[in-house]
Amino acid sequence: MRKMYWPMKRMAGAVIVAAGFSLLAAAADERFERFERFDTDPGWEGPNNRAKTPMPRTVKQDFGYSRTAHAGGQAGEIGGFITPAAEPAYYGKRIDVKSLSDPLTASGKLICKGRQFHVLLGFFNAGTVNEWRTPNSMAIRLLGRGDVFYAFVEYATSRWRAGGDSPGGFATVREPKSGKLRLRGFATGVPLTWSLRYDPTANKGSGAVTVTLGKETAVCHLDPGHRADGATFNRFGLLAVSKSAVAGGEIWLDDVTIDGRLDEFARDPSWEGRGNRRTYESSNVRPRFDFGFSPTRHAGGAAAGELGGLVFRGDCRFKDKIACYGDRLEPLTLEKPLQASGKVCLRRGVTDSTVLLGFYHSKDSMEVTASQASGIPRSFLGVAVEGPSREGFLFYPIYRSRGEEQGYSNSPDRPHILPDGKPHDWSLAYTPKGDGGTILVTLDRRSVAIDLPPKHRARGASFNRFGLVTTWIDGNGQQVFFDDLQYTFKQ
């Protein structure tokens, strides 16, 4: 999996109190601002925002209890064919509610079949299965690639903050020349024993997860801050990775022991299943963009109607893999202030995903280029909604000139936004200052700012649209909505 990183030097982040934004907002001329409530379809421009490709994919979920013996025991086991998809699917045993203060143990036998699959095996919460990284989870992630599969230890807290084992997975081997570690993988079709143990007292009280698979062992130490987030677990079992639909494969388990209780599956254990026995069509296929005007009311606007939908990261190497949806503006520059505000709601956020909302250019920001040096489109100034996974989802300022000059906030004070469907108030204010400038972003009452260096402002940028535009490096998608927007349309 490829992660996107903004290629830039660290910018000085700053927290500015709400009163600071009030002063900036007071400087704006309301005659130059536009209001959009989305009470009706505004007819904004949207190249590829309602994509027709890739085509919807047939998703097969067929796992649960079976009288077979693939995993090597007697007749009777759990498992089957599991497909990664946006729509949740799991088969799990109800357990007494546990937290990060409780020890957790599980073990058994498993076998993986197929050339491509993506499955979580472990503890999770049936009430929060909606995306990957899955909140309230502690699991072994099994990723099939050809004749081998890779295994990782991972967890996610109640606030969607995630962690994993280092150097990134089991069965690593060191390259003789570079000395770098790489994954070696496990052979598919070969039965293996496995175990998962969580000790809340390890790692100086922050907790640690130890997983064995065959003869390999990996340890994941929880981040002290993550332990404070907490997590609750009420199921143990198999969980399809919740992301866009791709190919699936078979996973089988037998002789499973959970917190000291063995089940040989001689008879149906009557575990709980959700979406685990069905075949259907899913249009959530990467990168099938599906965003724009929506008659819904997720973001908490004054009335029904809003902006948003399913937004994948884009890929600037291909015309049909970048998209935007925005209002036409009179040409704007970095020489005068820019303002925007409204409401936002993040309903689903998959790891390695980014949403950009702000001022952009209909040509510069949608340029087709072989360059993959940056994920930020040219001539963009606005807000980003993205990870990294260890922090969950953040809401912060980001920009790029018409050239390579760019910046974003990596301040520890960046506001968090949870993909829990709750609405928030947000604002953006760009203010020229001397030969440079400042970009301030506020989510609810938490603010973060970055400075625009003089050489970046001198390079310049032109904006003739306001709305959603995709990144230039591909990745997963988010379901996000915005409403009651107010933004600069002339200077």
N, C-alpha and C positions, 0 to 999 in steps of 0.2 A: 504494500500500500504506500502510495506516495503522498507525503504531506506537503502543503504549500507554506513557504516561508517568505515573508516580505523582505527582499534583499536590500537592506539599507543599514546605515550606521544607527546606533541607538540615539533616539531623540530625547531631549530633556522633557520628562513628563511633569505636569504640575496639577495640583488639585486647586480648584478655584471655587469658593463658596457660592451659594445660590445668588447672593447679592451681586457678585461679579457679573453673572449673566444678565441680571436686571439692568445693569449699567450699559452692557453691550446692546441689549435689546432696545433700550431707550434711544440709542443712536440711529436705529434703523428708521427709514422713512416708509411709513405704512402705505403710502401711495404707490410704492414700487413692489409691494408684496401681493401675492395671489392666494386665495383661499380655495381649497377643493375639499368638499365634504363627501363626494362620491355618492350623492343621492341618486344620480343617474350615471350611466356610462359616459365618462368625459371624452371618449374618443381619442385618447392619447396615442402617440406613435409607438408601435411595438413590433419591430422586426424579430421574428422567430420566438416571440414570447409564448405563443401557443403552438409549440412544435408538433409536427406530425411524425417525426422520427426521433429515436428508433421506435419501431413498432411495439405495441403492447406485448407482453411476454406471458406465456402460460406458466403459472406457478402450481407446482404439485407439492402438497404436504400430505404425507402418508406415514405417520409414525405414532407409536403408542405401544400397547401390549401386543405380543405376538407369540404363537406357540413354536416358533423357530428356535434354532440354536446356533446362530452365526458367531456369537461371541465366545463360544467354546464350552459352555456349560451344558446342563441337561435341557430338554425341551422347555421353552418358556423364557422370554427375555423382553426387554423394551427397546424401542428404536424403530428404524425404518428410513424412509426417504425424506430428507429435510432440505428445504430450499430457502436461502436468504431472500427476504422480501420485506417491503414496507409494512405489510399487514401482519400484526403479531401472530405468532404460532408457538405453542409450547405444550409439553406434556410433563407434569410435575407432581410430586407427592406433597400433600399438605403437611407442614411441620408447625410445631409451636413457634410463635413469633420470636425470632432471634435478632440481636443487634450486634454492633461492633464491640460490645462489652462481653459477648458470649463466645466461648470456644465453639468451633464448628469442625466436624470431621465427616468425610465420605470417602468410599473406596469401592473398587470392583474390577470388572474386566470390560474391555471394549475392543471393537474392531471398526475401522473406517474403510469404506468402499467407495469407489468413484474417483473421477479425475478432478472434480471441483466441488467443494462444499464449504460451508462456513457456519459453524455451530458453537453455541455455548453450552457447557456442561457444568452445572454447579448450583449455587444458591441464588435465588432471586425473589422479587416481590411481584405477585400476580397483578397487583393494582397499578404498577408503574411501568409495565412493558409497553414501550411506544417507540423507542429508537435505540441506536447503538452509538455511543456507549450507553448501556442500559443502567439507569439509576437503581440503587439498592440491589446490586449484584456482586457476586464473588464467584469467579468461574475459571475453568480451563477453556480457552478458545482454540478450536480445532479448525484449521484452514487447509483444505485440500488443493494441491497444485500438481496435477499429473500423477506420476507414480509415487509421489511422497505427499505427506501432509505435515504441516508445522503446528506446534503447540505453544501457547502463550498463557501466562497467568495474568488475569486482569480483575479489577474491581472498579466500581463506581459508587459514589456516596449518594445520599438523598438529594444533594444539590448538583448532581451530574458531574462532579469532579472525579476524574479517573486516574488510575495508576496501573503499572504493570511491572513485570519482572525485568531485570537487567542481566545481560545485554540485549534482551528483546525476545528471547524464546529459548526453548529446549534444543538439545542436540546441536550445539555450535561447534565449529571447527575453525582453527586459526589459519589464515592464508600464509603459506611459507614465505612469500616475498614481502607483502605489505604488512603482515602481522595483524591484519584486521580480522575480526570475528565475523563469520557468516553462518547462516542456518544450514544445517545438514538435513534435517527432516527425518521423518519416520516412514517406513514402507507401508503403503496401503495394503489392505488384505491380510495383515498379520495381527493376530490377537495380542493384546497388551494388558498388563495390570496397571491400575492407576490409583492414586490417592490424592485427596485435597484436605489440608489441615490448616485451620486458622487459629492462631494463638494470640489473644488480645493482650497478653502480658509481655510478649516479645518486642524487640526493637525499642527498648526503654519505655515500654507502655504504649507505644503507638500502634502495635500490632503487626503481625507478619503472616503471610500465606505461604505454605510450603506445598509444592505439588510434585509428585513422582509420576513418571510415565515410562513403563519398562524399567530400564536401568538408569534413566536420566532423572535429575532433580533440579528444580528451579525454585528460588525463593523471591517473594515480592514483599518489600517492606512498605507499609502504609506511610504516607506522608503525615506528619503530626497534625497539620491543619486539616487534612482529610478526615482523620479520626474524629476530630471535633465536629465535623458535619453530621456524623452519624449515618446509619443505614438500617433498614429493617428488612428481614428475609422471612417469607412465609411459605416458600416452595423450594423443592430441590428437584432438578430434572434436566431435560433437554429443551433448549430454547433456540429457535431459529434466529440468526443475527438479523436485526430489524434495520434494513437499509433498502436501497433499490434492488429490484429483482435481478438475479443472475442464476447460473446453473447450480443445481443441488446434487447431493449424493447421500449415501447410506451410512448411518451411524448406529451401532448396536451395543447395548449394555447388558451385563448379567452379573449375578451374585453381588448386588449392590448393598453396601452397608452405610447407613446414614445415622450419625450420632450413636453408633454402637448397635443398631438394629439391622440385622441381615435379612434381605429378601432374595430368595433364589428364583422367584417368579414361576413356581410350579403351577400357580393359578393367577388369574387376572388380579393385579393389585388395586384396580379401580382408582388409579391416579387421575388427577384432573387434566383434561385436555382443552385447549382453546385453539381453534383454527388448524388442528393437527391432522384432520382427515378431510381434505377437500382439494379440488382442482379448480382454478379460476384464472381469469385474465387480469393482469395488473398493468396499468399505464405508468406506474412509478418505476420507470426504467431510465437509467442514467445515459445521457443528459436530456431527457424529454421534458423541456421547460414547459411549465403550465402556470403562468402568472400574468396578472394584469388587473382589470376591473373585476370585482367579485360582488355579487349581491348580498354577501354575508355580513355579519356584524361581530367578528371575533375581537377586533382591536378596541372595542368599547366606544365607538364614535357616537355622535348625537343621533344618528339614524342608520338604518341598514344601508349597506354599500361601502366598499373599501377597496384598497389596493393590496394585492399580494397573491399568494398561492405557493406553488412548488418551484423553488429557485435552486438549481444546481450551479456549482462552479462551472465556468465556461472554459473553452480551449481556443485561444486565438489563432491556432494553426488552421482551423476549419471554419468556413463561413456559417455552416449550419450548427456550429457548436458554441456560438456566442449569441446573446440575446439582450434585449433591453425593452423597457416600457416607460415612456416619459412624456411630460408636457413640453410643448415648444416654448422656448424663451427667446427674448431679445438677447443678442450676444452679451455675455458677462465675462469679466476678467478678474484677476487678482488685485486690481488697483483700487477697488471699492468694496465695501462690506457685502457679505452674503449672509442670509438668515434662512433658517428652516425650522419647523417644529411640528408636533402632532402627537399621535398615539401609535403605539406599537404592541404587537402581541406575537410571541414566538410559540407556536403550537407543537413544533417537532424540529429537533436539531440533531442531525447525524454527525458523528465525528468526521473531520476532514471536509467541512462544508463552510461556505462563506456567503453572506448576502451583503451587497453594497447598495446603499440608498444615498442619493445626493445629486450634485450638479455634475453633468458630464457632457461630452460632445458627440453628436450623432455620427460623425465620421472618425475622429481621432480615437474615441473610446471603443469603436467597433471595428478597428483596423484588423485585417487578416495578415498575420506575420508569423514567420517561422521561429521568431525569438520566444524563448521560454524563460527569459532572464528575470521576469517579474510577473506576479499575479495581478498587479494593480493596472487597470486600463489607463491609457494616456488621457490627460485632461479630465481628471476626476477629483472632486472634493466632496467629502461626505462622511458617512458613518459606516462602520463594518460591524457585522454580527458574526462572530466566529470564536474558535477555541483559542489556545490549545486544549486538548482533552484534559490535561491535569488541572485546568481551571474551569472546565465546563464551557459556558458561552458568555462572551463579553460584548460590550457595546461601547465603541470608541472611535475617535477621529482618525481619518486616513486621507491621503491625497497623493496625486502624481501630476507633474507638470506635463506640458506637451512633449517633453523629452524624457530623460531618464531620472530626473530629480523627483524624489518621493519621500514620504514620511508617514509614520503612524505612531500611536501611543503604545508603549510597552510598560507603562507605569503600573505598579502594584495597586494603584487606586482606580483602575478601570472598573466601571460598573459591571456587575454581573446581571445577565438576563436569563432566567430559567425558561426552558421549553415546557412550561406548565399551562400555557393558554391564558395566563393572566395579563390584562392590559396595563400599559405603562405610559406615562407622559415623557416626551423626549424633546430635545432642542439642539440645534447646531448654530454656531455663530462664528463666522470668519471676519476678523478685523485687521486691515492693514496697519502696521505699526512701524514707523521709521521706514527702513528699506525692506523690512521683512513683514511678519504678520503673526497672528495667533488664531488657532482653531480651538474652539471650546465646545465640548459635547456634554450634555446633561441627560441622565436617565433618572426619572423621578427627581430626587433631590441630590443626587450624587454626580459630581462633575469631574471631568478630566480635560486637560488642554495640552496642545503641542505647539511649538514655535515653528514658523515657516522661515527658514534662513533667507537672508537677502539674495543669495545666488539662485535659490529656488524660485523666489518671486520674480527675479529678473528674467529667468528662463520663460516664465509666463505660462498661461493656460487659457483656453477659451471654452466657455460652457454655453450650450444652446438648448439643453434639455435638463429637466429635473425629474427624477424617478429612480427606477431600479435598473441596474446594468450588471451583467455577469463579469466574473473575474476572467483573467487570461490564462490561468492554469487550472486544469480540470479537477474535479472532486465530487463529493457527495452533495446532497440537497437538504434544504430546510423548508418547512412550511411556516411562512411568516406573513403578517398582515399589518398594514398601516392605514390610518384614517385621520380625518380632520386636519389635513395638511395646510400649512401656511409657509410660503417660500418666496424668495426674491425672483422676480421675473424680468426686471429691468434695473439698470443702474443710472 
